[in-house]
C-alpha cells in the first residue's frame, strides 16, 4: 500500500448502473462517459431537491463519502464523482490537467440533465471547483471547499513530511488498516473506499494501490494557482484548524523516532505560515467568500467532524 502522504491536496450518456448496499449506505453506481470518451464512476445516494456533487481529494474515490453523503439526502439529491484514474473510473493515458477534469464534471452534469449543481470538493478538488466555477459559471449554484482552498502549486515548498509507516499487521485486512488510520489520523475510511482503491490478496490483505504513482504525479503537475477572483458564485471554505503537533498527528506523543519528532517540529511553523496565507488569499480575492474553521479537525474534516461540517453546509445552502 502507498504510505499516507500529506496531500493537501460527444453527447454524454449514462450507459449502465447497479444498486449497491454497504452497511447503512445505499446508492446506485453509474457509469458515465467523460469529456474525452473516458468512463467515469458516479455514485448516486438519491434524495430530493437541489443537486450536490461531491468531488474527492487526491487518492480517493467517491466512496470516501459513503458515510457522509446520506446525511444530506433529506434536502438534496446527492451524487459523488470518482475522478478519472481512481475507483472504477478509467485510468486514461492523459487528461489529468485541471481544465480537463473540469470538463469531466461538465460531462457528468450534462448526463444527469442538471441545469445547475452545488459542488463540494475535498483537498486537491479545490482546483477543480475553482476551474469549473470559472469556466462554466452558469452551471454552478454554489461551491464548498473541504480543506481545499489552497494554492496546491506551492504545497511542495513545505518541509517534506510523511505519516508513520504501516507495520506488518496493519495491512493484513481492511479493518486492520482502518485501525492504523484511527491510530495515526483519528479517523477511519468507509470500508468500501479502501476496497475499491486497493489491490487485495486472496486472503484479504492490502497489497498496493490500484492507482499507479504516475497518475498522482500527473494530477499534481496539472494544478495551478487558484484564480478566486473569477469565481462569481457564493463560495464557502471550511478549514481544519490544526495548531498543535498532536492535532496533526494523534500518534505524536508515541513517536519514538527523533527524526520523526524533528520533522514535525520543522513542519509546524511552515504550515502555520502557509495556512494563514491561504485563508488570507481566499478572503481577499473571492467575491461572496465565507471562511469557516473547525478547531482540531483533520484534513478530512467531513470524517473527523461530520456533525459540524454538516451544520455548516446546511446553513450555507439555505
C-alpha positions as CSV (number, residue, x, y, z in Angstrom):
1,X,0.0,0.0,0.0
2,X,1.1,3.6,-0.7
3,X,2.1,5.2,2.6
4,X,-0.2,8.1,3.6
5,X,1.5,11.3,2.5
6,X,0.4,14.9,3.1
7,X,-1.8,15.5,0.1
8,X,-3.2,19.0,0.6
9,X,-4.1,18.1,-1.8
10,X,-19.6,13.9,-27.7
11,X,-23.2,13.5,-26.1
12,X,-22.5,12.1,-22.7
13,X,-24.9,9.4,-21.7
14,X,-25.5,7.0,-18.8
15,X,-24.9,3.5,-20.1
16,X,-25.2,1.3,-17.0
17,X,-25.9,1.3,-13.3
18,X,-26.2,-1.1,-10.4
19,X,-27.6,-0.8,-6.9
20,X,-25.1,-1.3,-4.1
21,X,-25.6,-1.5,-0.3
22,X,-22.7,-1.2,2.1
23,X,-23.6,-1.1,5.8
24,X,-26.2,1.6,6.1
25,X,-25.3,3.2,2.8
26,X,-27.5,2.6,-0.3
27,X,-26.6,4.1,-3.6
28,X,-26.6,3.5,-7.3
29,X,-23.2,3.2,-9.1
30,X,-23.5,4.7,-12.5
31,X,-21.0,4.6,-15.4
32,X,-20.9,7.9,-17.4
33,X,-18.9,9.0,-20.4
34,X,-16.4,11.8,-19.6
35,X,-15.1,14.6,-21.7
36,X,-12.6,12.5,-23.7
37,X,-14.8,9.4,-24.1
38,X,-13.4,8.0,-20.8
39,X,-15.5,6.1,-18.3
40,X,-16.4,7.7,-15.0
41,X,-17.8,6.2,-11.9
42,X,-20.7,8.2,-10.3
43,X,-22.4,7.3,-7.0
44,X,-26.0,8.4,-6.6
45,X,-27.2,8.4,-3.0
46,X,-30.6,9.7,-4.1
47,X,-32.7,12.3,-2.3
48,X,-34.9,15.1,-3.4
49,X,-34.1,18.8,-4.1
50,X,-31.2,20.7,-5.5
51,X,-28.2,18.6,-6.8
52,X,-25.0,18.3,-4.8
53,X,-22.0,16.7,-6.5
54,X,-19.1,15.6,-4.2
55,X,-15.6,15.7,-5.6
56,X,-12.7,13.9,-4.0
57,X,-9.2,14.6,-2.7
58,X,-6.1,13.0,-4.3
59,X,-6.0,9.3,-3.8
60,X,-9.7,8.8,-3.0
61,X,-12.8,7.6,-4.9
62,X,-16.4,8.9,-4.4
63,X,-16.8,6.0,-1.8
64,X,-14.9,8.2,0.7
65,X,-18.3,10.0,1.1
66,X,-20.3,6.8,1.7
67,X,-20.9,7.7,5.4
68,X,-21.3,11.4,5.0
69,X,-23.3,11.9,1.8
70,X,-26.5,10.3,3.1
71,X,-26.7,12.9,5.8
72,X,-27.9,15.4,3.1
73,X,-30.4,13.4,1.1
74,X,-33.4,14.7,3.1
75,X,-33.0,18.1,1.4
76,X,-30.8,17.4,-1.7
77,X,-30.2,14.9,-4.4
78,X,-26.6,13.8,-3.6
79,X,-24.0,12.5,-6.1
80,X,-20.3,11.7,-5.9
81,X,-17.8,11.5,-8.7
82,X,-14.6,9.4,-8.8
83,X,-12.0,11.4,-10.7
84,X,-10.5,9.7,-13.7
85,X,-7.8,7.3,-12.6
86,X,-9.4,6.4,-9.3
87,X,-12.1,4.0,-8.1
88,X,-13.9,2.4,-11.0
89,X,-13.2,5.4,-13.2
90,X,-10.9,4.7,-16.2
91,X,-7.2,5.1,-15.9
92,X,-6.6,7.1,-19.0
93,X,-3.2,7.8,-20.6
94,X,-3.7,11.6,-20.1
95,X,-6.3,14.2,-19.3
96,X,-5.3,15.0,-15.7
97,X,-4.8,18.7,-16.1
98,X,-7.4,20.7,-14.1
99,X,-9.3,22.1,-17.1
100,X,-9.9,18.6,-18.5
101,X,-11.0,17.4,-15.1
102,X,-13.4,20.3,-15.0
103,X,-14.7,19.2,-18.4
104,X,-15.3,15.8,-16.9
105,X,-17.5,17.4,-14.3
106,X,-19.4,19.3,-17.0
107,X,-20.0,16.0,-18.9
108,X,-21.4,14.5,-15.7
109,X,-23.8,17.4,-15.1
110,X,-25.0,17.2,-18.7
111,X,-25.5,13.4,-18.5
112,X,-27.6,13.9,-15.4
113,X,-29.5,16.8,-17.0
114,X,-28.6,19.2,-14.2
115,X,-29.1,22.9,-15.1
116,X,-27.1,23.9,-12.0
117,X,-25.1,22.0,-9.4
118,X,-23.7,22.6,-5.9
119,X,-20.1,21.4,-6.0
120,X,-18.4,20.2,-2.8
121,X,-14.8,19.2,-3.1
122,X,-12.1,17.9,-0.7
123,X,-8.4,18.8,-0.8
124,X,-7.0,19.0,-4.4
125,X,-10.5,19.0,-5.8
126,X,-10.4,22.7,-4.8
127,X,-8.6,23.3,-8.0
128,X,-11.5,21.7,-9.9
129,X,-14.1,23.7,-8.0
130,X,-12.4,26.9,-8.9
131,X,-11.8,25.9,-12.6
132,X,-15.4,24.7,-13.1
133,X,-16.9,27.8,-11.5
134,X,-14.7,30.0,-13.7
135,X,-15.2,28.1,-17.0
136,X,-18.9,27.3,-16.6
137,X,-20.4,29.9,-14.2
138,X,-24.0,29.3,-15.4
139,X,-23.7,25.6,-14.4
140,X,-22.8,26.1,-10.7
141,X,-25.0,27.4,-7.9
142,X,-22.6,27.4,-5.0
143,X,-19.2,25.8,-4.2
144,X,-17.9,24.5,-0.9
145,X,-14.2,23.7,-0.3
146,X,-13.4,20.9,2.3
147,X,-9.9,22.0,3.4
148,X,-9.4,22.6,-0.3
149,X,-8.9,26.3,-0.7
150,X,-5.1,26.3,-1.1
151,X,-2.6,27.1,-3.7
152,X,-1.5,23.5,-4.5
153,X,1.3,24.6,-6.8
154,X,3.3,25.7,-3.7
155,X,2.4,22.9,-1.3
156,X,5.8,21.3,-2.3
157,X,7.6,24.1,-0.7
158,X,6.6,22.9,2.8
159,X,9.1,20.6,4.6
160,X,8.7,17.0,3.5
161,X,6.6,15.1,5.9
162,X,5.0,11.6,5.9
163,X,2.9,9.9,8.5
164,X,4.4,7.0,10.4
165,X,4.6,3.9,8.1
166,X,2.3,0.9,8.5
167,X,3.5,-2.1,10.4
168,X,3.1,-5.7,9.2
169,X,-0.2,-6.4,10.8
170,X,-1.7,-3.0,9.6
171,X,-2.2,-4.2,6.1
172,X,-3.5,-7.8,6.7
173,X,-7.1,-6.7,6.4
174,X,-9.3,-3.6,5.7
175,X,-10.3,-3.4,9.3
176,X,-6.6,-3.5,10.5
177,X,-5.7,-0.8,8.0
178,X,-8.6,1.3,9.4
179,X,-7.2,0.7,12.8
180,X,-3.9,2.1,11.6
181,X,-5.7,5.2,10.3
182,X,-7.5,5.7,13.5
183,X,-4.3,5.5,15.4
184,X,-2.3,7.9,13.3
185,X,-5.0,10.2,11.9
186,X,-8.0,9.9,14.2
187,X,-10.5,8.7,11.6
188,X,-11.4,5.7,9.5
189,X,-12.4,5.4,5.9
190,X,-15.7,3.8,4.8
191,X,-14.6,0.2,4.2
192,X,-15.6,0.2,0.6
193,X,-13.4,3.2,-0.1
194,X,-10.4,1.0,0.9
195,X,-11.7,-1.9,-1.1
196,X,-12.2,0.0,-4.4
197,X,-8.9,1.8,-4.1
198,X,-6.8,-1.3,-3.2
199,X,-5.5,-4.5,-4.8
200,X,-6.2,-7.2,-2.2
201,X,-4.6,-10.6,-1.8
202,X,-6.8,-13.7,-1.8
203,X,-6.8,-13.7,2.0
204,X,-7.9,-10.0,2.1
205,X,-4.6,-8.3,2.8
206,X,-3.9,-4.9,1.2
207,X,-1.2,-5.3,-1.4
208,X,-1.0,-1.9,-3.1
209,X,-3.0,1.0,-4.6
210,X,-5.0,0.3,-7.7
211,X,-3.9,3.7,-9.0
212,X,-0.3,3.9,-10.2
213,X,2.0,6.6,-8.9
214,X,2.3,8.4,-12.3
215,X,-1.4,9.3,-12.2
216,X,-0.8,11.0,-8.8
217,X,2.1,12.9,-10.3
218,X,0.1,13.9,-13.4
219,X,-2.6,15.4,-11.3
220,X,-0.1,17.3,-9.2
221,X,1.5,18.6,-12.3
222,X,-1.8,19.8,-13.6
223,X,-2.7,22.1,-10.7
224,X,-2.4,25.9,-10.9
225,X,-2.5,29.0,-8.8
226,X,-6.2,29.5,-7.9
227,X,-8.0,32.4,-9.6
228,X,-10.5,33.1,-6.9
229,X,-11.4,36.5,-8.4
230,X,-13.1,34.7,-11.3
231,X,-15.4,32.7,-9.0
232,X,-18.7,34.7,-9.1
233,X,-21.0,32.2,-7.3
234,X,-21.3,32.1,-3.5
235,X,-18.4,30.1,-2.0
236,X,-17.5,28.7,1.4
237,X,-14.2,27.3,2.5
238,X,-14.2,25.0,5.5
239,X,-10.7,24.6,7.0
240,X,-9.5,22.1,9.5
241,X,-7.6,24.3,12.0
242,X,-4.7,22.3,13.4
243,X,-2.5,24.3,15.7
244,X,-0.6,21.6,17.5
245,X,1.5,18.7,16.6
246,X,-1.0,16.3,18.3
247,X,-3.9,17.8,16.3
248,X,-1.9,17.0,13.1
249,X,-0.7,13.6,14.4
250,X,-2.8,11.8,17.1
251,X,0.2,9.4,17.4
252,X,2.7,12.3,18.1
253,X,3.1,11.5,21.8
254,X,4.1,8.0,21.0
255,X,6.6,8.8,18.3
256,X,9.9,7.1,19.3
257,X,12.0,8.4,16.4
258,X,13.9,11.6,17.0
259,X,13.8,12.2,13.2
260,X,10.0,11.9,13.2
261,X,9.7,14.5,16.0
262,X,12.2,16.8,14.3
263,X,10.3,16.6,11.0
264,X,7.1,17.6,12.9
265,X,8.9,20.4,14.7
266,X,10.1,21.8,11.4
267,X,6.8,21.4,9.7
268,X,4.5,23.2,12.1
269,X,5.7,26.8,11.7
270,X,6.0,26.4,7.9
271,X,2.4,25.0,7.9
272,X,1.0,27.8,10.1
273,X,2.5,30.5,7.7
274,X,1.1,28.7,4.6
275,X,-2.3,28.2,6.2
276,X,-2.7,31.8,7.3
277,X,-1.5,33.0,3.8
278,X,-4.1,30.8,2.0
279,X,-7.0,31.9,4.2
280,X,-6.0,35.5,3.5
281,X,-5.9,34.8,-0.2
282,X,-9.4,33.3,-0.2
283,X,-11.0,36.1,1.8
284,X,-9.4,38.9,-0.1
285,X,-9.8,37.6,-3.6
286,X,-13.1,35.6,-3.8
287,X,-16.3,37.6,-4.1
288,X,-19.0,36.3,-1.7
289,X,-16.4,34.2,0.1
290,X,-17.1,32.7,3.5
291,X,-14.4,31.1,5.7
292,X,-15.2,28.7,8.5
293,X,-12.6,26.9,10.6
294,X,-13.2,23.8,12.7
295,X,-10.8,23.6,15.5
296,X,-8.8,20.4,15.8
297,X,-10.3,18.9,12.6
298,X,-8.2,16.7,10.4
299,X,-7.7,17.4,6.7
300,X,-10.7,15.0,6.2
301,X,-13.0,17.4,8.0
302,X,-16.1,15.5,6.9
303,X,-14.8,12.3,8.6
304,X,-13.4,13.7,11.8
305,X,-16.0,16.4,12.4
306,X,-19.0,15.3,10.4
307,X,-21.6,17.0,12.6
308,X,-20.0,20.4,12.5
309,X,-19.4,20.0,8.7
310,X,-23.0,19.1,8.0
311,X,-24.3,22.1,10.0
312,X,-22.0,24.5,8.1
313,X,-23.2,23.1,4.8
314,X,-26.9,23.3,5.7
315,X,-26.6,26.9,6.9
316,X,-24.7,27.9,3.7
317,X,-27.2,26.3,1.4
318,X,-30.3,27.7,3.0
